[in-house]
Amino acid sequence: MYSTNLTAQPIDSLINQRPIRILHVVGGMVRGGIETWLMHILRHIDRDRFQMDFLVHTTETCPYDDEIRNLGSQIIPCPLQRWYPWSYAANLKRIFCEFGAYDIVHSHVHHFSGYILNLAKQAGVPVRIAHSHNDTSAQQTSLYRRGYNSLTKSWIDRNATLGLGCSGQAATDLFGSQWQTDSRWQTLYYGIDLTPYKQVIDPVAVRAEFGIPSDAFVIGHVGRFEPQKNHKFLIEIAAEIAKREPQTRLLLVGEGYLQLETYQQVVQMGLGDRVIFAGSRPDVPRLMLGAMDVFFLPSLHEGLPLVLLEAQTAGLPCVFSDVITEEVDIVKPLITRTSLSRTTSHWAEVILAQRDAVASITPAEVLAQVQQSPFSIETSMQHLQKMYATQLISEVVV
């Protein structure tokens, strides 16, 4: 633990005594927005000063696991069984004993973070962070779920030394509408690495990999096959577009438990030759640059979708639901918002209009705007490192 008689020294001097040990808690290191941002952080953070490990709620191998280990971090399974919280508590206690003391527990599992931070406090972890990555306020919930949410939020309030939201909406969802009156609750925007978006890509070659004609109109979507992403509505809109433009293709990137149901809908609507299920991919920037003409995200709710930042960075016109926070609007000429209450025909017309729109901004200008925004990986990482160090000093140094 850090010495308690060093308050006159600068933060850098204090944290250089030894690496700060951080335990991130996630469901699993899959290729989702949260996990992709965490990988950006892990790749760019000073790993001599910050040791990041990952506690996951699965025993299955996930796409980022090997890279995490190659970068010197650990994947620590702690399976979550819904009706056995005491078993989870025992496992977490064992992990703290087995892997040694962590300076920071940074939890990314929304409401369940309350239980984790409660256990972390009992274990003597000095810095405990709840990170909100979603806005679930519009979801209809059962009486049981409302009780669960109320309990876990109270645990967050009592046990978190810091609360982060990926947007104002996400912060409100977990910390309440008055979150800005409590200095513990703050926003931290995602950051993306611009390097992949500076590649020279051959669109004909990329499209050929999926059997897409070079002159096709390709609508792209990246997201888990879960209710939040609104795939049913997305497919209905694609069918409307296909009526107007026979050369339309829909490229779906992602996996999830609704994938089979979505595939069945595609077949039933006669779109089997128009929709490509690309699965989970490590090369999303390449697909955006080389295969897609328009990016489409009709989500029912979001915190702040990293994928929209990626699509803008790739220079794609982005059509998405107006429930998504305006904080994501980096490159204004690429942004088109539409209400989920509008008809599929209206959405189809909006998307087709983007195909015919004349680009008013160059790729170089796009990259410059993202680099200067709060969403560059350098800015995001610097803010997070400062938060970690400041929190540790305030909680440990008396």
Summary of the structure (lengths in Angstrom):
residues: 398
radius of gyration: 22.0
end to end distance: 12.2
largest distance: 72.2
contacts: 1283
relative contact order: 0.13
helix: 45%
strand: 16%
